[in-house]
Amino acid sequence: MGRPSKYTDEFRRDAVALYRASVGSRSIASVASELGVNHETLRGWVRQAEADAGSAPTG
């Protein structure tokens, strides 16, 4: 079992929404830096959100 996240589900959803709203104008690293999270953490949240929505490539 993994450790509990220090970020709420709401924070994660908002972070993904902020990144999606800035695609093309800002990098994932830039958005992550603004939010105070690691860029790989935000990348993982974005990928998970895509998978949950059924838009991520499989395989």
CHARMM-style PDB file with segment names, atoms N, HN, CA, C and O in Angstrom:
ATOM      1  N   MET     1       0.841  -1.170   0.000  1.00  0.00      PROA
ATOM      2  CA  MET     1       0.000   0.000   0.000  1.00  0.00      PROA
ATOM      3  C   MET     1       0.889   1.237   0.000  1.00  0.00      PROA
ATOM      4  O   MET     1       1.854   1.303   0.762  1.00  0.00      PROA
ATOM      5  N   GLY     2       0.576   2.223  -0.850  1.00  0.00      PROA
ATOM      6  HN  GLY     2      -0.207   2.169  -1.469  1.00  0.00      PROA
ATOM      7  CA  GLY     2       1.359   3.445  -0.939  1.00  0.00      PROA
ATOM      8  C   GLY     2       1.032   4.404   0.186  1.00  0.00      PROA
ATOM      9  O   GLY     2       0.067   4.230   0.931  1.00  0.00      PROA
ATOM     10  N   ARG     3       1.852   5.400   0.280  1.00  0.00      PROA
ATOM     11  HN  ARG     3       2.635   5.541  -0.324  1.00  0.00      PROA
ATOM     12  CA  ARG     3       1.608   6.398   1.319  1.00  0.00      PROA
ATOM     13  C   ARG     3       0.531   7.366   0.858  1.00  0.00      PROA
ATOM     14  O   ARG     3       0.344   7.558  -0.344  1.00  0.00      PROA
ATOM     15  N   PRO     4      -0.177   7.974   1.794  1.00  0.00      PROA
ATOM     16  CA  PRO     4      -1.209   8.931   1.418  1.00  0.00      PROA
ATOM     17  C   PRO     4      -0.585  10.161   0.753  1.00  0.00      PROA
ATOM     18  O   PRO     4       0.513  10.585   1.113  1.00  0.00      PROA
ATOM     19  N   SER     5      -1.295  10.719  -0.211  1.00  0.00      PROA
ATOM     20  HN  SER     5      -2.188  10.374  -0.503  1.00  0.00      PROA
ATOM     21  CA  SER     5      -0.800  11.892  -0.917  1.00  0.00      PROA
ATOM     22  C   SER     5      -0.936  13.133  -0.042  1.00  0.00      PROA
ATOM     23  O   SER     5      -1.884  13.260   0.733  1.00  0.00      PROA
ATOM     24  N   LYS     6       0.012  14.034  -0.176  1.00  0.00      PROA
ATOM     25  HN  LYS     6       0.782  13.930  -0.805  1.00  0.00      PROA
ATOM     26  CA  LYS     6      -0.094  15.289   0.560  1.00  0.00      PROA
ATOM     27  C   LYS     6      -0.926  16.307  -0.214  1.00  0.00      PROA
ATOM     28  O   LYS     6      -1.173  17.411   0.272  1.00  0.00      PROA
ATOM     29  N   TYR     7      -1.358  15.934  -1.424  1.00  0.00      PROA
ATOM     30  HN  TYR     7      -1.158  15.038  -1.819  1.00  0.00      PROA
ATOM     31  CA  TYR     7      -2.181  16.808  -2.254  1.00  0.00      PROA
ATOM     32  C   TYR     7      -3.607  16.270  -2.314  1.00  0.00      PROA
ATOM     33  O   TYR     7      -3.825  15.070  -2.478  1.00  0.00      PROA
ATOM     34  N   THR     8      -4.568  17.171  -2.178  1.00  0.00      PROA
ATOM     35  HN  THR     8      -4.391  18.146  -2.045  1.00  0.00      PROA
ATOM     36  CA  THR     8      -5.963  16.755  -2.243  1.00  0.00      PROA
ATOM     37  C   THR     8      -6.364  16.459  -3.684  1.00  0.00      PROA
ATOM     38  O   THR     8      -5.705  16.896  -4.628  1.00  0.00      PROA
ATOM     39  N   ASP     9      -7.446  15.715  -3.838  1.00  0.00      PROA
ATOM     40  HN  ASP     9      -7.981  15.360  -3.071  1.00  0.00      PROA
ATOM     41  CA  ASP     9      -7.972  15.434  -5.182  1.00  0.00      PROA
ATOM     42  C   ASP     9      -8.343  16.735  -5.894  1.00  0.00      PROA
ATOM     43  O   ASP     9      -8.126  16.877  -7.097  1.00  0.00      PROA
ATOM     44  N   GLU    10      -8.897  17.671  -5.147  1.00  0.00      PROA
ATOM     45  HN  GLU    10      -9.073  17.556  -4.170  1.00  0.00      PROA
ATOM     46  CA  GLU    10      -9.278  18.957  -5.730  1.00  0.00      PROA
ATOM     47  C   GLU    10      -8.053  19.706  -6.260  1.00  0.00      PROA
ATOM     48  O   GLU    10      -8.098  20.276  -7.350  1.00  0.00      PROA
ATOM     49  N   PHE    11      -6.960  19.704  -5.492  1.00  0.00      PROA
ATOM     50  HN  PHE    11      -6.924  19.241  -4.606  1.00  0.00      PROA
ATOM     51  CA  PHE    11      -5.731  20.366  -5.935  1.00  0.00      PROA
ATOM     52  C   PHE    11      -5.220  19.719  -7.216  1.00  0.00      PROA
ATOM     53  O   PHE    11      -4.811  20.415  -8.145  1.00  0.00      PROA
ATOM     54  N   ARG    12      -5.242  18.397  -7.266  1.00  0.00      PROA
ATOM     55  HN  ARG    12      -5.574  17.832  -6.511  1.00  0.00      PROA
ATOM     56  CA  ARG    12      -4.781  17.686  -8.463  1.00  0.00      PROA
ATOM     57  C   ARG    12      -5.637  18.026  -9.675  1.00  0.00      PROA
ATOM     58  O   ARG    12      -5.112  18.300 -10.754  1.00  0.00      PROA
ATOM     59  N   ARG    13      -6.961  18.009  -9.495  1.00  0.00      PROA
ATOM     60  HN  ARG    13      -7.387  17.786  -8.618  1.00  0.00      PROA
ATOM     61  CA  ARG    13      -7.856  18.354 -10.607  1.00  0.00      PROA
ATOM     62  C   ARG    13      -7.599  19.777 -11.087  1.00  0.00      PROA
ATOM     63  O   ARG    13      -7.546  20.027 -12.291  1.00  0.00      PROA
ATOM     64  N   ASP    14      -7.441  20.704 -10.154  1.00  0.00      PROA
ATOM     65  HN  ASP    14      -7.484  20.501  -9.176  1.00  0.00      PROA
ATOM     66  CA  ASP    14      -7.190  22.104 -10.514  1.00  0.00      PROA
ATOM     67  C   ASP    14      -5.850  22.263 -11.221  1.00  0.00      PROA
ATOM     68  O   ASP    14      -5.730  23.046 -12.163  1.00  0.00      PROA
ATOM     69  N   ALA    15      -4.845  21.524 -10.767  1.00  0.00      PROA
ATOM     70  HN  ALA    15      -4.943  20.889 -10.002  1.00  0.00      PROA
ATOM     71  CA  ALA    15      -3.526  21.590 -11.393  1.00  0.00      PROA
ATOM     72  C   ALA    15      -3.578  21.085 -12.830  1.00  0.00      PROA
ATOM     73  O   ALA    15      -2.986  21.689 -13.724  1.00  0.00      PROA
ATOM     74  N   VAL    16      -4.284  19.982 -13.052  1.00  0.00      PROA
ATOM     75  HN  VAL    16      -4.765  19.492 -12.325  1.00  0.00      PROA
ATOM     76  CA  VAL    16      -4.430  19.437 -14.402  1.00  0.00      PROA
ATOM     77  C   VAL    16      -5.191  20.425 -15.274  1.00  0.00      PROA
ATOM     78  O   VAL    16      -4.821  20.644 -16.428  1.00  0.00      PROA
ATOM     79  N   ALA    17      -6.246  21.021 -14.740  1.00  0.00      PROA
ATOM     80  HN  ALA    17      -6.546  20.843 -13.803  1.00  0.00      PROA
ATOM     81  CA  ALA    17      -7.036  21.995 -15.506  1.00  0.00      PROA
ATOM     82  C   ALA    17      -6.185  23.217 -15.869  1.00  0.00      PROA
ATOM     83  O   ALA    17      -6.282  23.731 -16.984  1.00  0.00      PROA
ATOM     84  N   LEU    18      -5.358  23.679 -14.939  1.00  0.00      PROA
ATOM     85  HN  LEU    18      -5.279  23.262 -14.034  1.00  0.00      PROA
ATOM     86  CA  LEU    18      -4.483  24.814 -15.216  1.00  0.00      PROA
ATOM     87  C   LEU    18      -3.501  24.476 -16.319  1.00  0.00      PROA
ATOM     88  O   LEU    18      -3.276  25.286 -17.218  1.00  0.00      PROA
ATOM     89  N   TYR    19      -2.913  23.292 -16.262  1.00  0.00      PROA
ATOM     90  HN  TYR    19      -3.096  22.634 -15.531  1.00  0.00      PROA
ATOM     91  CA  TYR    19      -1.984  22.882 -17.308  1.00  0.00      PROA
ATOM     92  C   TYR    19      -2.693  22.801 -18.657  1.00  0.00      PROA
ATOM     93  O   TYR    19      -2.191  23.313 -19.657  1.00  0.00      PROA
ATOM     94  N   ARG    20      -3.853  22.162 -18.684  1.00  0.00      PROA
ATOM     95  HN  ARG    20      -4.261  21.746 -17.871  1.00  0.00      PROA
ATOM     96  CA  ARG    20      -4.584  22.015 -19.944  1.00  0.00      PROA
ATOM     97  C   ARG    20      -4.959  23.367 -20.532  1.00  0.00      PROA
ATOM     98  O   ARG    20      -4.944  23.534 -21.751  1.00  0.00      PROA
ATOM     99  N   ALA    21      -5.293  24.335 -19.686  1.00  0.00      PROA
ATOM    100  HN  ALA    21      -5.305  24.199 -18.695  1.00  0.00      PROA
ATOM    101  CA  ALA    21      -5.659  25.669 -20.157  1.00  0.00      PROA
ATOM    102  C   ALA    21      -4.462  26.414 -20.729  1.00  0.00      PROA
ATOM    103  O   ALA    21      -4.627  27.374 -21.483  1.00  0.00      PROA
ATOM    104  N   SER    22      -3.261  25.977 -20.375  1.00  0.00      PROA
ATOM    105  HN  SER    22      -3.128  25.197 -19.763  1.00  0.00      PROA
ATOM    106  CA  SER    22      -2.064  26.687 -20.821  1.00  0.00      PROA
ATOM    107  C   SER    22      -1.244  25.906 -21.841  1.00  0.00      PROA
ATOM    108  O   SER    22      -0.133  26.312 -22.179  1.00  0.00      PROA
ATOM    109  N   VAL    23      -1.777  24.792 -22.335  1.00  0.00      PROA
ATOM    110  HN  VAL    23      -2.681  24.462 -22.061  1.00  0.00      PROA
ATOM    111  CA  VAL    23      -1.063  23.988 -23.332  1.00  0.00      PROA
ATOM    112  C   VAL    23      -0.768  24.867 -24.543  1.00  0.00      PROA
ATOM    113  O   VAL    23      -1.642  25.580 -25.037  1.00  0.00      PROA
ATOM    114  N   GLY    24       0.464  24.807 -25.006  1.00  0.00      PROA
ATOM    115  HN  GLY    24       1.174  24.229 -24.605  1.00  0.00      PROA
ATOM    116  CA  GLY    24       0.873  25.596 -26.156  1.00  0.00      PROA
ATOM    117  C   GLY    24       1.553  26.898 -25.764  1.00  0.00      PROA
ATOM    118  O   GLY    24       2.347  27.448 -26.527  1.00  0.00      PROA
ATOM    119  N   SER    25       1.238  27.386 -24.573  1.00  0.00      PROA
ATOM    120  HN  SER    25       0.593  26.939 -23.953  1.00  0.00      PROA
ATOM    121  CA  SER    25       1.873  28.632 -24.146  1.00  0.00      PROA
ATOM    122  C   SER    25       2.830  28.436 -22.970  1.00  0.00      PROA
ATOM    123  O   SER    25       3.726  29.253 -22.754  1.00  0.00      PROA
ATOM    124  N   ARG    26       2.641  27.356 -22.215  1.00  0.00      PROA
ATOM    125  HN  ARG    26       1.914  26.693 -22.391  1.00  0.00      PROA
ATOM    126  CA  ARG    26       3.507  27.091 -21.057  1.00  0.00      PROA
ATOM    127  C   ARG    26       3.840  25.614 -20.997  1.00  0.00      PROA
ATOM    128  O   ARG    26       3.048  24.764 -21.402  1.00  0.00      PROA
ATOM    129  N   SER    27       5.009  25.328 -20.491  1.00  0.00      PROA
ATOM    130  HN  SER    27       5.653  26.018 -20.161  1.00  0.00      PROA
ATOM    131  CA  SER    27       5.434  23.939 -20.345  1.00  0.00      PROA
ATOM    132  C   SER    27       4.855  23.347 -19.061  1.00  0.00      PROA
ATOM    133  O   SER    27       4.413  24.065 -18.165  1.00  0.00      PROA
ATOM    134  N   ILE    28       4.873  22.041 -19.005  1.00  0.00      PROA
ATOM    135  HN  ILE    28       5.232  21.458 -19.733  1.00  0.00      PROA
ATOM    136  CA  ILE    28       4.410  21.363 -17.793  1.00  0.00      PROA
ATOM    137  C   ILE    28       5.319  21.741 -16.617  1.00  0.00      PROA
ATOM    138  O   ILE    28       4.853  21.864 -15.484  1.00  0.00      PROA
ATOM    139  N   ALA    29       6.601  21.922 -16.887  1.00  0.00      PROA
ATOM    140  HN  ALA    29       6.979  21.822 -17.807  1.00  0.00      PROA
ATOM    141  CA  ALA    29       7.540  22.309 -15.826  1.00  0.00      PROA
ATOM    142  C   ALA    29       7.221  23.700 -15.282  1.00  0.00      PROA
ATOM    143  O   ALA    29       7.340  23.945 -14.082  1.00  0.00      PROA
ATOM    144  N   SER    30       6.819  24.602 -16.163  1.00  0.00      PROA
ATOM    145  HN  SER    30       6.722  24.403 -17.139  1.00  0.00      PROA
ATOM    146  CA  SER    30       6.480  25.963 -15.751  1.00  0.00      PROA
ATOM    147  C   SER    30       5.250  25.972 -14.848  1.00  0.00      PROA
ATOM    148  O   SER    30       5.236  26.640 -13.813  1.00  0.00      PROA
ATOM    149  N   VAL    31       4.230  25.237 -15.239  1.00  0.00      PROA
ATOM    150  HN  VAL    31       4.241  24.695 -16.080  1.00  0.00      PROA
ATOM    151  CA  VAL    31       3.009  25.157 -14.432  1.00  0.00      PROA
ATOM    152  C   VAL    31       3.316  24.495 -13.099  1.00  0.00      PROA
ATOM    153  O   VAL    31       2.868  24.965 -12.053  1.00  0.00      PROA
ATOM    154  N   ALA    32       4.072  23.411 -13.128  1.00  0.00      PROA
ATOM    155  HN  ALA    32       4.436  23.029 -13.978  1.00  0.00      PROA
ATOM    156  CA  ALA    32       4.424  22.705 -11.897  1.00  0.00      PROA
ATOM    157  C   ALA    32       5.204  23.607 -10.945  1.00  0.00      PROA
ATOM    158  O   ALA    32       4.963  23.604  -9.738  1.00  0.00      PROA
ATOM    159  N   SER    33       6.134  24.374 -11.495  1.00  0.00      PROA
ATOM    160  HN  SER    33       6.330  24.376 -12.476  1.00  0.00      PROA
ATOM    161  CA  SER    33       6.931  25.279 -10.673  1.00  0.00      PROA
ATOM    162  C   SER    33       6.039  26.327  -9.999  1.00  0.00      PROA
ATOM    163  O   SER    33       6.215  26.644  -8.822  1.00  0.00      PROA
ATOM    164  N   GLU    34       5.093  26.851 -10.752  1.00  0.00      PROA
ATOM    165  HN  GLU    34       4.949  26.594 -11.708  1.00  0.00      PROA
ATOM    166  CA  GLU    34       4.169  27.845 -10.195  1.00  0.00      PROA
ATOM    167  C   GLU    34       3.363  27.266  -9.040  1.00  0.00      PROA
ATOM    168  O   GLU    34       3.081  27.957  -8.061  1.00  0.00      PROA
ATOM    169  N   LEU    35       2.996  25.992  -9.161  1.00  0.00      PROA
ATOM    170  HN  LEU    35       3.226  25.431  -9.956  1.00  0.00      PROA
ATOM    171  CA  LEU    35       2.184  25.340  -8.137  1.00  0.00      PROA
ATOM    172  C   LEU    35       3.012  24.774  -6.983  1.00  0.00      PROA
ATOM    173  O   LEU    35       2.467  24.424  -5.936  1.00  0.00      PROA
ATOM    174  N   GLY    36       4.310  24.687  -7.176  1.00  0.00      PROA
ATOM    175  HN  GLY    36       4.752  24.971  -8.026  1.00  0.00      PROA
ATOM    176  CA  GLY    36       5.170  24.165  -6.124  1.00  0.00      PROA
ATOM    177  C   GLY    36       5.207  22.650  -6.066  1.00  0.00      PROA
ATOM    178  O   GLY    36       5.427  22.065  -5.005  1.00  0.00      PROA
ATOM    179  N   VAL    37       4.986  22.006  -7.233  1.00  0.00      PROA
ATOM    180  HN  VAL    37       4.807  22.481  -8.095  1.00  0.00      PROA
ATOM    181  CA  VAL    37       5.069  20.548  -7.289  1.00  0.00      PROA
ATOM    182  C   VAL    37       6.139  20.155  -8.303  1.00  0.00      PROA
ATOM    183  O   VAL    37       6.511  20.951  -9.165  1.00  0.00      PROA
ATOM    184  N   ASN    38       6.621  18.944  -8.195  1.00  0.00      PROA
ATOM    185  HN  ASN    38       6.318  18.297  -7.495  1.00  0.00      PROA
ATOM    186  CA  ASN    38       7.596  18.425  -9.135  1.00  0.00      PROA
ATOM    187  C   ASN    38       6.939  18.257 -10.502  1.00  0.00      PROA
ATOM    188  O   ASN    38       5.774  17.866 -10.582  1.00  0.00      PROA
ATOM    189  N   HSD    39       7.663  18.544 -11.565  1.00  0.00      PROA
ATOM    190  HN  HSD    39       8.609  18.861 -11.500  1.00  0.00      PROA
ATOM    191  CA  HSD    39       7.082  18.444 -12.906  1.00  0.00      PROA
ATOM    192  C   HSD    39       6.656  17.016 -13.248  1.00  0.00      PROA
ATOM    193  O   HSD    39       5.676  16.818 -13.965  1.00  0.00      PROA
ATOM    194  N   GLU    40       7.376  16.034 -12.746  1.00  0.00      PROA
ATOM    195  HN  GLU    40       8.172  16.195 -12.163  1.00  0.00      PROA
ATOM    196  CA  GLU    40       6.989  14.645 -13.007  1.00  0.00      PROA
ATOM    197  C   GLU    40       5.709  14.272 -12.256  1.00  0.00      PROA
ATOM    198  O   GLU    40       4.935  13.435 -12.720  1.00  0.00      PROA
ATOM    199  N   THR    41       5.491  14.884 -11.114  1.00  0.00      PROA
ATOM    200  HN  THR    41       6.120  15.564 -10.737  1.00  0.00      PROA
ATOM    201  CA  THR    41       4.252  14.667 -10.373  1.00  0.00      PROA
ATOM    202  C   THR    41       3.076  15.188 -11.191  1.00  0.00      PROA
ATOM    203  O   THR    41       2.077  14.488 -11.360  1.00  0.00      PROA
ATOM    204  N   LEU    42       3.190  16.414 -11.700  1.00  0.00      PROA
ATOM    205  HN  LEU    42       4.001  16.982 -11.563  1.00  0.00      PROA
ATOM    206  CA  LEU    42       2.124  16.983 -12.517  1.00  0.00      PROA
ATOM    207  C   LEU    42       1.932  16.181 -13.800  1.00  0.00      PROA
ATOM    208  O   LEU    42       0.799  15.967 -14.232  1.00  0.00      PROA
ATOM    209  N   ARG    43       3.020  15.742 -14.405  1.00  0.00      PROA
ATOM    210  HN  ARG    43       3.940  15.916 -14.054  1.00  0.00      PROA
ATOM    211  CA  ARG    43       2.918  14.931 -15.625  1.00  0.00      PROA
ATOM    212  C   ARG    43       2.123  13.650 -15.349  1.00  0.00      PROA
ATOM    213  O   ARG    43       1.294  13.238 -16.160  1.00  0.00      PROA
ATOM    214  N   GLY    44       2.384  13.037 -14.214  1.00  0.00      PROA
ATOM    215  HN  GLY    44       3.058  13.372 -13.556  1.00  0.00      PROA
ATOM    216  CA  GLY    44       1.658  11.829 -13.836  1.00  0.00      PROA
ATOM    217  C   GLY    44       0.173  12.100 -13.635  1.00  0.00      PROA
ATOM    218  O   GLY    44      -0.667  11.296 -14.040  1.00  0.00      PROA
ATOM    219  N   TRP    45      -0.159  13.238 -13.005  1.00  0.00      PROA
ATOM    220  HN  TRP    45       0.523  13.891 -12.675  1.00  0.00      PROA
ATOM    221  CA  TRP    45      -1.562  13.590 -12.815  1.00  0.00      PROA
ATOM    222  C   TRP    45      -2.257  13.809 -14.154  1.00  0.00      PROA
ATOM    223  O   TRP    45      -3.401  13.396 -14.341  1.00  0.00      PROA
ATOM    224  N   VAL    46      -1.560  14.462 -15.085  1.00  0.00      PROA
ATOM    225  HN  VAL    46      -0.630  14.797 -14.934  1.00  0.00      PROA
ATOM    226  CA  VAL    46      -2.133  14.713 -16.407  1.00  0.00      PROA
ATOM    227  C   VAL    46      -2.365  13.389 -17.130  1.00  0.00      PROA
ATOM    228  O   VAL    46      -3.427  13.175 -17.713  1.00  0.00      PROA
ATOM    229  N   ARG    47      -1.383  12.512 -17.092  1.00  0.00      PROA
ATOM    230  HN  ARG    47      -0.520  12.686 -16.619  1.00  0.00      PROA
ATOM    231  CA  ARG    47      -1.527  11.198 -17.742  1.00  0.00      PROA
ATOM    232  C   ARG    47      -2.665  10.402 -17.117  1.00  0.00      PROA
ATOM    233  O   ARG    47      -3.436   9.757 -17.828  1.00  0.00      PROA
ATOM    234  N   GLN    48      -2.774  10.443 -15.805  1.00  0.00      PROA
ATOM    235  HN  GLN    48      -2.148  10.967 -15.227  1.00  0.00      PROA
ATOM    236  CA  GLN    48      -3.845   9.714 -15.129  1.00  0.00      PROA
ATOM    237  C   GLN    48      -5.200  10.286 -15.504  1.00  0.00      PROA
ATOM    238  O   GLN    48      -6.153   9.537 -15.716  1.00  0.00      PROA
ATOM    239  N   ALA    49      -5.296  11.599 -15.586  1.00  0.00      PROA
ATOM    240  HN  ALA    49      -4.521  12.208 -15.414  1.00  0.00      PROA
ATOM    241  CA  ALA    49      -6.561  12.230 -15.976  1.00  0.00      PROA
ATOM    242  C   ALA    49      -6.946  11.833 -17.400  1.00  0.00      PROA
ATOM    243  O   ALA    49      -8.121  11.610 -17.689  1.00  0.00      PROA
ATOM    244  N   GLU    50      -5.961  11.745 -18.282  1.00  0.00      PROA
ATOM    245  HN  GLU    50      -5.005  11.926 -18.048  1.00  0.00      PROA
ATOM    246  CA  GLU    50      -6.227  11.321 -19.657  1.00  0.00      PROA
ATOM    247  C   GLU    50      -6.697   9.862 -19.682  1.00  0.00      PROA
ATOM    248  O   GLU    50      -7.634   9.517 -20.401  1.00  0.00      PROA
ATOM    249  N   ALA    51      -6.047   9.027 -18.902  1.00  0.00      PROA
ATOM    250  HN  ALA    51      -5.285   9.307 -18.317  1.00  0.00      PROA
ATOM    251  CA  ALA    51      -6.442   7.611 -18.843  1.00  0.00      PROA
ATOM    252  C   ALA    51      -7.845   7.469 -18.277  1.00  0.00      PROA
ATOM    253  O   ALA    51      -8.639   6.669 -18.773  1.00  0.00      PROA
ATOM    254  N   ASP    52      -8.153   8.237 -17.245  1.00  0.00      PROA
ATOM    255  HN  ASP    52      -7.509   8.886 -16.842  1.00  0.00      PROA
ATOM    256  CA  ASP    52      -9.484   8.185 -16.626  1.00  0.00      PROA
ATOM    257  C   ASP    52     -10.557   8.641 -17.608  1.00  0.00      PROA
ATOM    258  O   ASP    52     -11.691   8.165 -17.570  1.00  0.00      PROA
ATOM    259  N   ALA    53     -10.186   9.569 -18.488  1.00  0.00      PROA
ATOM    260  HN  ALA    53      -9.264   9.956 -18.519  1.00  0.00      PROA
ATOM    261  CA  ALA    53     -11.146  10.081 -19.479  1.00  0.00      PROA
ATOM    262  C   ALA    53     -11.201   9.202 -20.718  1.00  0.00      PROA
ATOM    263  O   ALA    53     -12.040   9.409 -21.594  1.00  0.00      PROA
ATOM    264  N   GLY    54     -10.308   8.223 -20.792  1.00  0.00      PROA
ATOM    265  HN  GLY    54      -9.627   8.055 -20.080  1.00  0.00      PROA
ATOM    266  CA  GLY    54     -10.288   7.316 -21.932  1.00  0.00      PROA
ATOM    267  C   GLY    54      -9.596   7.876 -23.147  1.00  0.00      PROA
ATOM    268  O   GLY    54      -9.800   7.382 -24.256  1.00  0.00      PROA
ATOM    269  N   SER    55      -8.763   8.922 -22.962  1.00  0.00      PROA
ATOM    270  HN  SER    55      -8.598   9.324 -22.061  1.00  0.00      PROA
ATOM    271  CA  SER    55      -8.103   9.534 -24.109  1.00  0.00      PROA
ATOM    272  C   SER    55      -6.610   9.222 -24.194  1.00  0.00      PROA
ATOM    273  O   SER    55      -5.922   9.710 -25.090  1.00  0.00      PROA
ATOM    274  N   ALA    56      -6.115   8.419 -23.272  1.00  0.00      PROA
ATOM    275  HN  ALA    56      -6.674   8.022 -22.544  1.00  0.00      PROA
ATOM    276  CA  ALA    56      -4.689   8.078 -23.294  1.00  0.00      PROA
ATOM    277  C   ALA    56      -4.457   6.873 -24.203  1.00  0.00      PROA
ATOM    278  O   ALA    56      -5.275   5.954 -24.239  1.00  0.00      PROA
ATOM    279  N   PRO    57      -3.356   6.876 -24.930  1.00  0.00      PROA
ATOM    280  CA  PRO    57      -3.047   5.708 -25.763  1.00  0.00      PROA
ATOM    281  C   PRO    57      -2.777   4.490 -24.890  1.00  0.00      PROA
ATOM    282  O   PRO    57      -2.196   4.613 -23.812  1.00  0.00      PROA
ATOM    283  N   THR    58      -3.188   3.336 -25.343  1.00  0.00      PROA
ATOM    284  HN  THR    58      -3.660   3.236 -26.219  1.00  0.00      PROA
ATOM    285  CA  THR    58      -2.949   2.115 -24.575  1.00  0.00      PROA
ATOM    286  C   THR    58      -1.887   1.286 -25.263  1.00  0.00      PROA
ATOM    287  O   THR    58      -1.682   1.380 -26.474  1.00  0.00      PROA
ATOM    288  N   GLY    59      -1.215   0.472 -24.465  1.00  0.00      PROA
ATOM    289  HN  GLY    59      -1.381   0.395 -23.482  1.00  0.00      PROA
ATOM    290  CA  GLY    59      -0.241  -0.458 -25.013  1.00  0.00      PROA
ATOM    291  C   GLY    59       1.050   0.144 -25.101  1.00  0.00      PROA
ATOM    292  OT1 GLY    59       2.002  -0.499 -25.544  1.00  0.00      PROA
TER     293      GLY     59
END
